[in-house]
Amino acid sequence: MLALLAFGCETKNEVEVGFKTTMKLQSTYDAGKVAVGEVINAKFEGENTGEGALILSEVRGTCGCTVADWTKDPIPPGEKGVIKAQVNTSGFSLGPIKKTITVSSNTTPSSTTIMVKANIIK
């Protein structure tokens, strides 16, 4: 009985941080030539290539001109989710642009950067 009591009080030093999975994510959306003032509607597909559910916890642009929306429900293994980004080009200078978006998920690494690029014309 004393042995059961000793094992029952044992504590573990390991901390469970959650299941990690893998994903394949399109890294760049090239909008080509875009007239200044237009809104770019970019769409990225991400596939869960792991064995557990993929969770896209946060998707954010680096500036106020980029607004993102994404699949909020867990993505089962083998299935795809979508990240949509809108880039408002009002006030942009003419020439090439690159706007980055950071995707936080339950993968290693937990943060992935994707990009919207375009050539702004008159």
N, C-alpha and C positions, 0 to 999 in steps of 0.2 A: 504494500500500500504506500509505503514511503517512496518507493521508486516511481510509482504513478504520479504522486504529488510533485516530485522533482521534475519529471518530464512535462507535466501539465503547466508548470510555471516558466518553462523555457521561453525566452523571447528570441525573435529572429532579427538580425541586423539588416536583412534585405528589404528593400522597399519596392513595391510593385508600382511602376509608373504608367502602365497601360500598354496595350498591344501595339507593336510597330509593324508596318507593312511597307510595301514598295509601290511606286507608281511610275508610269511613263507619261510625261507631260510635254505637249508641244511647246517649244521654247520661244518661238518668235511668230508674230503675226505681221506680215508685210502688207500694208494698205496701198502701197504704190504711190501714185501721184494723187494728192488730195488738195482741193482748193482751200485757201485760208478761210476760216469760218465754218467749215463743214465739221460734222461730228463723225469720228471714226467709230464704227461698231465692230469690235474684234471679238472673235470667239475662239477659245482654246479648248481642246478635248484632253482630258486626263483619264488614263486607264489604270485601274487597280490591278497591279501585276503580282500582288502578294497573296497571302493565304487568309488574311482577316479583313474586316471592313476598313475602308479608307475614309478618313474624316478630314475634310477641308475645314479647318477651324476658323481661319481668317484669310481674307484676300484684300490687300490694300495697295493703292497706287502711291507713287512718290510725290504727287502734287495734286492740288485741287481740281486740275483739269481732267483727271482720270478717275472715273467712277467704276467700281467693279461689283459684279453680282456673281454668285456661284451656287453649285449644288450643295445644299445645306444638309441633306439626309446622308447617312452613311452609304458609301458606294461598295457593294459586294464585290468579292474577288471576280476578276474577269469582266466586270462591267465598267462603263464609262460615266464620267461626270463632266460638267461643262462650267467653264469660267468665261463670263462675258465682261468685256471692258469697253467703256465709252471714253473717247478722248475728244474733248472739245477744242478745236484748233483756233478758236477766236483769239485774236491778239498774238498769234505765233508769228515769228519771223519766217521769211521764205527760206527754203532749203530743207535738208534732212533733219528729222527729229527721231529721238528714241525715248520712249516712256516706259519705265520699268514698273512691274507689279510684283509684290512679294506674296507668295502663297505659303501659309503655315498649315502643316498637316501632321499626322501621326506617322511620319516617315523618318528615315535617317539619311541626310540631315532633316531637321524639322522645318526648314525654311528653303524654299525654291524660288528663284527669280525668273520671271518670264518678261517678254518685251513686245511692245507695239512700236513698229517703226513705219515711217512714211516720208515722202518728199513733199513739202508744202509748196504749192504754186499759187499764182494769182488766179 
